């Protein structure tokens, strides 16, 4: 009996790279993670060294190849969105890599957001206006690092720079391009009005290509650093959010994917979409035919860290805080928390958004505050989900992943608030598996994405508690009311 072809899926995340060897039927063989530092030289700055990420990636690939005893048929990539670095004509970085969480360009996003041009960029690109966008970061470099801006030959994401190191070509897949704010989905090319805002031209960006585009002719240096054959075909792949959805829900437009780690996101695959008039959600491309729509939150599991440090004085680990919150009644006795302690992306897309507790009463103990904060995280995810359903229609179930979903309490809370069944996927390498699924189509090992074998197993399944529905709905209405008050205050202060 012949073995199924084996591929490598590479997931380059914010703090680590995951390399997975798996066959195209969904059987995982082995995996390796490697981490790298994040630098925060001052408030609002979030930087990384691309060379450190490249070395970690090479090490992880070498380690995986050393553990398997069969040849691989190809490599497929996923990377985090919204990163930016400038390089000179030799392809050497002349800036650190600014990651998605870097907010130094906040002023540019605020000035553009809500203007006719900002609306047009959102409508054409699918990317809500925010400091995370390379569009805004390039404008910041133009005005604050003029010498570097003039020296820049190309403005790239990490994936583009990596592929240049491996193949000597500057290409960007449609999925990553739609997350820049510089791309026009209709023409699958760079958007002239957005380029003008950033004061660059299309030649300073990479060539947009389909997510199934295959590169061949690996450089000798890359082959030596990784252990890959120079003949190994490499699929450029897509963004991490799009591939997380592909892994969890396949091509099912009736199943959403909810990720809840330090930050969070909820996403849905849709064959056709129309932009959200309220600009609550993003609209990125998975392929030319399929979109992934959704919204990210800055305030996911990081709220647990806030509770541990600021309310429980570091004497209570996150697991104990979750256990204490679980014992408090649903709705936290009308105590509302807006968990916007780190600004917010969806649904507000406002870096200045602030959080707080509202409706505080004499009987609210510490554990009530914990319960309200954790409910607030889920209410915010629910509000993003409402934007999804308004734009693409309803969905019937949710696949959940991320570190916070290890807590049964949190997953049950998601099921109860959304009033939908929630499935927890078995794999901890879902994004890399999604990359392999896309790559198997690109390399002709599978005829189409619709035919990709999807073996996502339900490690746990949670059904909504009908008896708690009204309590959560009433509390969500309070959450919305206070959110509108704070959003208006923030808007008036800008």
N, C-alpha and C positions, 0 to 999 in steps of 0.2 A: 504494500500500500504506500503510495507516494505521499510525501509530506506537503502540506500547504505552503505556498511561498511566504517567506519571512521578510518583514520590513522593519525599519527603525522609525519610530515617531519621536520627534524632538520638540519638547515644549519649553520654550525660554520664558520664564516667568519673571516677576518683579524681584525676587530674592534668590531664586534657584532655577536651575535647569534640570529637567527630567528627561531621560532618554529611555525609551521602552523598545524592547524587541518583542514583536508579536506577529502571529501569522494572520493572513487576511480573513480567516474564519473567526477571529476574535480571541484566540488562545494566547495569553501572555506567557512569555518565556522567561524574561528577566528584565530588570530595570535598574537604573542608577540615578541618584540625585547628586547634584553638586551645587553648593551655595556660593554667594559672592556678596560683598558689602554694599550698603546704601549709604551715601554721604549726604549730610545735611549741614552745609557750611554756615547757613543763616536761615532765618525764618522764611518759609515759603520755597526754599531751594531743596530739591530732591534730585541728586545726581548719582551717576554710576560711571565706572571706568569700563568702556567697551572691551578693552584688552583683557581685563579680569574675567568678564563674562565669556569671552572667546576661549580663554584657557580652561575655564571650568567646563565648558561644553565639550572641548576636545578631550579632556580627561574622562568625562562621563561616557562619551562614545567609545573611547579606547577600552574602558572597563567593561562595558556591555559586550563589545565584540570579543573580548577575552573570555566571556562566559558561555558563548554559544558555539556550537560545533557544526553549523551549517551556513552556507552563504546567504547573504541578504540580497534581495532583488531591487531594493531602493530605499531612499530616505525621504521623509516628508516632514515639513516644518509647521510649527505653531509658535507665535511670539505674542507678547503683550503689546497692546496698542499704544499710540500717542507718544512714543519716544522720539527724541530728536538729537542729532549731533551733526555738526558741520565738519566737512573734510576738505583738504586741499587737493590740488590736481593729482597728487600721488596717492590719494585715497587715505591719507593719514588724518586722524581726528585732530581738529584744532579747538574743540570745545569738549567739556565733559558731555556725557549723554544725559539729557534732561528727560526724566521719566514722566509717566502720566500724572503723578502726584505733585509735580512741580507747578507752583502757582505764581511764579514771579511775573507772569504776563497777565495777571488778573485785571489790571487797568484796561488793557486792550480788549479783553473779552467784555468787560462792562460797557465800554464805549461802543462796541459793535453790536452787542445784544440788544434786541428791540428796535434796531434801525432797519430801514428798507433793505440795505445791503446785507445785514445780518440775517434777515428773514430769507432773502434769496439764496444765500450761501447754505443755510439749513435746508431749504427746499431742494436745492440742486445736489448737495453733497450727502445729506442724510445725517450730518454730524451736528448736534446742538452746540451753540456757541459757548465755549468755556475755556478757561486758561489751560486745560489739558491739551488742547489742539495744537499741533505743530504750526498751524496757521498763525496763532497768537504768539507762540514762542519765537517764530522767525521775526515777527514784527518787533518783539522785545529786543532781540539781538541787533536788529537794524538800528535801533535808537540808543541802546546801552552798551553795545560792543561793536562800534562802527568799524573798527579796523578788522576785527575778525569777520564781520559780515562782508566786507569788501574782499577778503581773502578767500571766502568760502567758494569752493568749486561745486559742491553738492550739499544739499540738506537731506539727511537720511534718517531712517529708523535703524534700530540695531539689526533687524533681519537683512535689510538692504546692504549694510556694511559687511555683515557676515558673508552674504552671498558674493560680494565683491572680493572678499579675501579668498573665497573658495574657487571662484570662476572668473574673476576679472571683469564682471558685467554688473551694471547698475540696473536692477529690475525691482519692481514693487508689485505685489499682487493686488487685485482689485479690492479684496477684503481689507487689507491694511490701508490702501489708498483712501477708501471711503471714510476712514477714521481720522484723516488729516485735516478735514475742512477745506482742502484745496482741490478736491476731485469732483467731477461732474458725472453723476451716474448715467445720465441719459446718453452721453457720448462716449463713456468709458475713457475719458481723458481728463487732463488738468483743466480747471475752471479759470478762465482768464480774469474774471472780476475778483476772485479770491487771490490769485497771483498778484494782481495789482495792489490789493490791500497790503500784502506782505512785501511788496517791492522786489519781487523775483520774477524770473521767467521759467518756462517749462524745462529748458535745458539744464537748470540747476536742480531738477528733480529726476528721479529714476523713471525708466520706461514702464508704464503700467502693463501688466500681463495677467491672464486668467490665473485663478488659484490652482489650476491643474497644469500650469506651465512646467515643463521639465527642463532642467539644466544638465548638461553632460560635459565631461572634460575637466574633472576635479584637478585643481593645481597639485603639483608635486608636494608643495609645502603642506597643504591641507591633508593630503593622503598620508604623509608621514606623521602628522600631528594626531590624526584620528585612527589610523589603521584601516581606513576605507580604501577600496580599490579605486583607482583613478577612473575606471569605467562605470562606477556606481551612478545611476541616474538619481537626481535629486529633484523632488517636487517642491516648488516654492511654498505651497500650502496657503494657509489663511491665518486669521487672528485667533487668539485663544478663546474669546467669547463665542465666536461662530462655531469653532470646532468642539467646544464643550456641549453646545446644543446638538450638533450632529451626532456625537457619541451617545448622549442621554436619550434623546427623543427620536433619533433617526430623521426621517423626512416627514414626521407626523406633525401637521400644523395644529393639531388639537392637544398637544402636550407641551407645556412650557418647561424651561429649565431654570431653577432658582439656585444660585450659588451664594453661599453665606460663609465667608471666612472672616478675615480682618475687615474687608469691605464686602460688598455684595452686588448682585445683579440678578435680574429676571429677564429672560429672553424667550423668543418664539420664532420659529421658522415660518416664513410665509412666501408663497410663490409670487404674489403681487401685493403691493402696499401703496398707500397714499400717505404723504407726510402728515404728521399730527399737527393740527392748527395751533395747539397750545405749546408745541415744542417740548413735550414732556419726555419723549423717547428718541433714541437713535434709530437709524435705518441703515445697516451695513450690508454689504454683499457677501454671500458665501460663494456663489457662482454667478454667472451672468443671469441665470434664471431665478435663483433663490436668494431671498433676503433673510437676514436675522435682525429682528427688531427688539428693542428692549430698553432698559435703563439701568445704570449702575448707581450704587449708593456708596458714599465715603464711610458711612456709619453702620458697620455690621458688627462683627465680633469684637471690634476695637472698643465697643461700649462696655464689654465685660472688663477690659483692662482699666477703663475709666472708673467703673464701679469699684474694682479692687483697690485702686490707688487712692481715690478721692472720698469714697464713702466707707469702705471697710478697712482703710488704713493698712493695706497690704497684709492683714492678718487672716484673710479668707481667700483660698484659691478659687479660680473660676468655677470649678466643679461644685464647690460648696455654695457659691453664690447662686448658681442655677438651681440647686436643690432647695435653697431657702425661698427663691422666687416662685418655685413650683408649688409651694404650700400656700401661697397667697391667692385669694379669690380672683377669678377672671375679671378683668376690668380694673383691678387694683383699687377698688372703692372710689372710682371716678378720678383717681390721680393720673394726670396725663403727662407724659414726657415727650417732648420733641427732641429726638436724639441727634440734633445737628451740631455736635460738638466740634466737628472738623470741617465746617462749611458743608455744602451739599451739591451733588450733581443732580441726578434725577430725583424728583420731577421739577426742581426749581432751577437747576443749573446756575447757581449763585454761590460764589466763593465766600460771600459775607454772611450767608445764612447762619443764624445762631440757634442754639438749643435752650432748653430749660424745662422746669417742672411747673405745672399749672393745676390749680384746684387743690392745693395742699391743705390738709385738715389736721386737727389736733391728734387724731388717732392714727395717722400714717407713720408707721415705723420704718426703720431702715429697709426692711425686706419689701415693703410696699414700693419704695423708690426703685429697688432693683427690678421688681416685677413690671412697674410702669416703663422703665427704660427698655427692657427687653421686648415688651409689647410694642413700644414705640418703633423699634427697629423693624418689626414685622408689619406694623401699620404703614410705615413708609414704603416697604416693599409692595404692600397691597395697593397703595396709591399708584405706584408705577405700573402694577398689573392692570389697574383700571384703564390706564392710557393704552396699554397693549390691546385690551379687549375693545376699546373704542375705535382703535385704528384697524385692527386685523380680524376682529370678531372674537367670540369667546373661545376658551380652551377648557378641556375637561379634567385635566390632571397635571400634576407638577412632579418633575424629577428634581430632587434636591441633592446638592453636593457641597463640599467645603467643611472646614473644621468644626463649625458650630453645629452642623447637622449630625455630629456624633452624639449630641444631646437629644434624647427622646422627648424631653419637655419642649425644646425649641421646635422640633419637627412637628409635634402634635399642635403646638401653637400656630404654626404655619397652616396646617390642615384646617384648624378651627377658624382662623381669621379669613382665609380664602374660601372656606366651605368647599374644598375640593380634596380628593385623595392625593396623598404625597408619597412618592416612592424614593427611597434612598438607594442610589446605585452602589454596587459592590466595589467597583474599581476606584483606586486612588490616583489613577493615571488616565482619567477620562479624556483630557484634552489631547494627550499624546495618542490615545486610541482613535480619537476623531481625526487626527492628522493622518493616521494610517488608513482609515476608511476613505478619506479623500484621495490619498496617494494611490490606493489600489485602483481607483477609477482612472486617475491620471495615467497610470502605467499600463492600462488595458487589462488588468488582472480581473476586474469586474466591469460589466458593461455600463452601469450607471449608478448614481447615488441611490436611486430608488431600489436597486437590487443589492446594495451592500448588505451583507449578512450582519444583522444587529443582534448581538447576544448580551445586551445589557441586562444584568440580573438584578432583581429587586431584593436587596439585602434586607430591607425592612419596608413595611407598608403601613401607612397611617390613614385612617378614615376620620372625617370631621365629626366632632361631638355636637350633634344637633341641639342638645339641651343648652349649649353655651352660645349658640349663634346670636341670639338677641343681645346678650351682654356685650359681645365683641362689636356688634354693629353700633350699639349706642355709644360705646367708648370710641369707636373709629370716627363717629360724627363729631365728638368732642375734639378728637385729635385734629380733624380737618379744620374745625373752627379756630382753634388756637394757632394752627399752622398758617392760616390766612392772615391772622392778625400780625404774626411775626414777619411773614413775607412782605406784607405791606409796609411795616415799619422799616425793614431793611431797604426796600425799594425807595422809600422816601428819604432815607439817609444817604443814598449814593450821590 
